[in-house]
Structure formats: structure tokens, C-alpha cells
Amino acid sequence: MNVVDEITGEGDIFLECKDLRKSFTVKRKEIRVLRGINLSVNRGEIVVIAGKTGAGKSTFLGVLGGLERQTEGSVIFEGRCMEDLSHEELALLRRQKISVIFQNYNLLPSWTAYENVEAALLHIGMSKTARREKVKTLLNNLGLGERLDNLPSELSIGQQQRVAIARTLANEPALILADEPTGELDAETAQEIIEHLITPVREKGVTLVIATHGIFPLDISTRLFYMKDGTLVPQGSIQQG
Amino acid sequence: MRDLWECAWRELKRRKGRTLTNIFGYLLAAAIMVVVVGALLYSKEATSSILNRVGTRFIAFVPAHIPSCPECSAKSPDEESEGFVAYGVATNLITNITNFVDKVKKLDTVYDASGYLLFRFKDQKDGHLFTVGGFDPDDFVVSKTCCAAKDIVKGRFLLPNDRGVVILEKAYAKLKKLKEGDEVTIAGSMFSVIGIVKPPIRPAKAEIYMHFDEAEQVINKRMGASSIHNEANVILIEVKSSKVQDEAITSMKNLLPGDYLVASSYACYRPAAKVMGINEDAAWLLTIIIGICAVILALKSQLSSVLERRRDIGILKAIGWTDGNVVSQILAESVLQAMIGGILGCLVAVAILLFVPIEMLSGIEAGAHIIISPWVLVLGFVLAFLGGIIAGSFPAFIAARQRPADALRSI
């Protein structure tokens, strides 16, 4: 039975997926991860995609972030088809509009907390002074003002995730894609992280798409989906943010 | 741009071991190259200075068996024993010698030239044959092809205003038991011996040397009616370098069309110059091989570094670094190492060239000295810089080709 996958939010459509499919070939065998996803996301929404590990959530966020190409279908971001963009243009899009928070934070291990955040601001023509000011402010706001010179290995998991959030927020993106942002955190730290993530949504109208395997306060989302067998199953609107 | 270099420097500091290895590789290559080129220039100067003792001069003449030479005087020597000679061969005279020598002097390859009279007389008393060389003692080329003041073993050398005086070749003086202050008679004219010379191997040696005009007078006295004026049977030539001697000979022969001129020089300069060339080529080859090895080493190291940092590069791309940013970053790291290695290599090379007695170690005592040319240092640095670009290009290309999702997924 076909599930109706397309859920169109009301208002300003910001991100849209049409019949999005993605498959990988492993040992000559085709593995279909995404099987025709239709989704429209409005500006300022918090969309939560829940699902079991291996359901395809990370792949879906990867395609939305331009980190990998879909096999079929299209992703339209701010009216532009992402499949028409070159690798260079996708990189620029990630630099200016879309930020990704990874499941395992993906901090550069030999770079300090300061340098990890600064990495997002290099090569954009920002002066060193302005860059330093911005990085320090971000890390101070996330309670890491004293840990600027620490390597990721010298930080707790929660602190590492906060560094990753600071890096994500550095470029003031319009869309944040967060892949299991609280997956390995205790409840108290997870709550802090969620607060840090939804603050830009409330204050600046940033759009947030979060993938989670369930340990996430689902009540913060404007819309909730469940990913099953490579398709999105709407679970309804929980709270209008 | 400043971000790029700062970031590259930071990355190099993070990987100290690898960075120091690469810098050391470039240092070694640049230092060896500068030292080899420095030693090569020294060797070149030293061997040239040795070779120049034999390889930069020759004499030219028209053999008497070429009667049809239009610019040659018909006055051929006495068929029996007296006459104009060079290398034991009877010669013709070249007319209007002043004009011809001027033309020779204007050749690009020629340093100096002069007309020379070399006439063989027969001693009327004892029948001994002896040669008289007439030259202008002011001409530089005379000191290189006939005899020079430094060859004097007794007495003094001819001065420009001297008249009625001669200098004798030592062996002739010994044979004739003549010494400084004695008098000799040539074609009925008396000359005082003012010096005895013992020149080394020279192409225009004679037994008795005198001023050109006086030689002309005694020859005319002997030849009677067939007097000569502004003619000479030999041209003395000093070329600018032993390497252009063949070119100079060809150019000079072209001044007298018809292939009448015969040039005679020492046969040893050719193999010597060739050996010099072989050494030079070998040194260049060695330098190139060392340079290539350094670049391959750095390339391998840089490539390993890129592969080790595959995840980091994937993360940087995921947060918005473009392929261009990644390429610039890898290249900047490679070039920075090469520049540091190049500068340090040049400094080490200067220290080696200054403090290691290469002159002594080479065993060549030619009065030449090690010269540290700024151009060689610039060359060492530029080659290290280019090496850095070459070594960084392939790894940068590999890094740029990585797709962020693949790099992150592979972890």
C-alpha cells in the first residue's frame, strides 16, 4: 500500500523534496535507502524525523544538505533545484545557507574548539579580528568561553556537541540539518542542546530539520514524521512554534 | 589569502614530524643543488683557467704550396733553407697585414690578434739554421703565443722603444754560448742580446726575438729586391674562451675566402674541453636526480598526509569549503614547506661553501675561488618552490576529488 508521503506545510515553502530516491550499490547489490519522499518545509519550521537506526534519516539529511546526490527526484531549496548545482555551488550553499550537525559531531580532532568554529568562517573574506570576536561570542554563549584552546578530545561529549552547534551557527544559516544531535547525551545535556538549537529558530526564523531515533523531546517540533522503509510517514503536528 | 597561509602554517605545526621530514627533504635538495652548482662553477673556472693556458690561442698562416691566394704575396722563401716558415712549413706572406689583423680583432670570438714575422735564416759562418720572430711587444697576444716578460730567465724583455736589441731562446743561447750583453749578427746587422727567455710550449716560438720593424729590415736585407712592407707570414690569435676556439678558427678562415689559411693550435684542448663538458653534464644530471628524488619524497609524504586527513577534508567540505579552498590549502602547505626548506637549504649551502675548503678538496690549484652567486641561491630557492607546487598538486587534486559524504561515510 502506498502511503501518502507528501505533506505540505502552510505558508512560505522553503525546502521541497519531490519523489526523492536514493540507492547505493554494495557488492553489486542495489540497496534502496530512500524510496520516493515528498516533503515541503516552510521557513521557520522545526521538522522532526524520527525512525530507527538505518532507516535512511542520515542519508535523507545528507541529500538535503547537498553532501550527496539523490538517485532520482529533486530537492528544491529557496526555489533552486539542488541537482542543477555544481559541487562548488553546493559547497557555497553549505557555507552560506545550510549547516549540518552530524551524528558524531565531526569535529576536526587536531583543531582546538576555537579553530573548529573558526573553520566555518575561513575563506569568506572576514577579517581576523571580526572572526575572533564572532567565534568567542558564539562559544561564550554556549558556555565554552574557557575552553577555546582545548582539543575535542579534551572536551566532554556535551561540550563537543556545543562546539559543533557553534560551528553550525557561525555562518548564520537559514536551514540547520541536525542528525541525532542528542543521541549520545544524558537528558539534562540533551535539553541544553535542544535549547541551543531552537533559539535561532525562535529568534531568527531559522528552519530546523532534526533526525532522531526517538530519544528527543518531540513536543518542540512543528511537524513530526516517522521514517520507515525509506519513506516518510506523517505523525501530525504537535506544536506550532 | 592571509587566511590560507595562516591555516597552512597551523596545519604544518600540527603535524610537526611530517613537516620537519618534508622541510628536511627540501633543505637537503636545495643545499645539495646549490653546493653542486657552486662547486661546478668553481670547477669550471678552475679547469677553464688551466685549459686557457693551452686552449685559447692559435696561429694562422698560408702554406707556400698555395700559390693562387689573391691576398698573399708571391715572395716565397728560399727553396733551400731560408725563408718564411711556421711549424717547419714554408709559408706565403699575407699582404696588408694591418688591415687583416684589424678584421680578425673585430671577430666576436677573438680577444686579440697580431701580425708576426717568422723567418728562418742560415748562419753564414757555421751553416746552422735559426728562426727570427718579429713582433710588437706591446701586443697581449704575443705574450701568449711567443714569449712574455715572465719567461725571462736572464736580462730583461723587449721594450717598445728598444732598437738594435734582441732576446734569445735559452736553448739557442746555450748552443751558441751567448749570454746577456753579447752581440749577434743577423743578415749582416749587429744586435745586442738584452735577455734570455725560456717560454713554455708556445705555437710561435723562435730562436731570436726582435721588434717587428727590425725583423722586417733584416728580412728585407736578406731578400734583396723582394722586400716586404706591411706583410707578415703568421697571425697570432688569442680567443675569448677555449670553448670558442673552433668557432674562431672558422670565422677567421672566412675572412680569407678560398680556404687558404691554415690554423694550428694544440690538439689537447679538444679532449680536455670534452672532459670538462662531461663533468659538467654529470654534475647537472646528479643535481636533477636529487631534485626529482626530493620532489617524489615530498609528493609521497604530502599524499599520505592528504589520505590521513581524508576525514578532516570531508568535514571541511561539509561545512562549506569549496574544492578550490581545499586545493589552495594543500598547495599552500606544500609550498610553505618547500619555501622553508629552500631558504634553509640555501643557508646551509652558503655555510658549506664558505667553511668547507672545496678548493683544497678538489685538488685543483688554479687560482680560482668559490663564488657564491646570488643567482645560484635564487635558483635553489625557485627550484624548491616549484618542487613544492609539483609535490602538492597531485595530493591537492586527490583531496579536491573527494566528495564529503564519501569521506565521512568511510570513517
Boltz contact constraints between the chains, C-beta under 6 A:
constraints:
  - contact:
      token1: [A, 62]
      token2: [B, 405]
      max_distance: 6.0
  - contact:
      token1: [A, 67]
      token2: [B, 318]
      max_distance: 6.0
  - contact:
      token1: [A, 67]
      token2: [B, 404]
      max_distance: 6.0
  - contact:
      token1: [A, 67]
      token2: [B, 405]
      max_distance: 6.0
  - contact:
      token1: [A, 68]
      token2: [B, 405]
      max_distance: 6.0
  - contact:
      token1: [A, 88]
      token2: [B, 322]
      max_distance: 6.0
  - contact:
      token1: [A, 91]
      token2: [B, 320]
      max_distance: 6.0
  - contact:
      token1: [A, 91]
      token2: [B, 322]
      max_distance: 6.0
  - contact:
      token1: [A, 94]
      token2: [B, 320]
      max_distance: 6.0
  - contact:
      token1: [A, 95]
      token2: [B, 320]
      max_distance: 6.0
  - contact:
      token1: [A, 100]
      token2: [B, 318]
      max_distance: 6.0
  - contact:
      token1: [A, 106]
      token2: [B, 315]
      max_distance: 6.0
  - contact:
      token1: [A, 108]
      token2: [B, 312]
      max_distance: 6.0
  - contact:
      token1: [A, 108]
      token2: [B, 315]
      max_distance: 6.0
  - contact:
      token1: [A, 110]
      token2: [B, 14]
      max_distance: 6.0
  - contact:
      token1: [A, 120]
      token2: [B, 319]
      max_distance: 6.0
  - contact:
      token1: [A, 122]
      token2: [B, 3]
      max_distance: 6.0
  - contact:
      token1: [A, 123]
      token2: [B, 3]
      max_distance: 6.0
  - contact:
      token1: [A, 123]
      token2: [B, 325]
      max_distance: 6.0
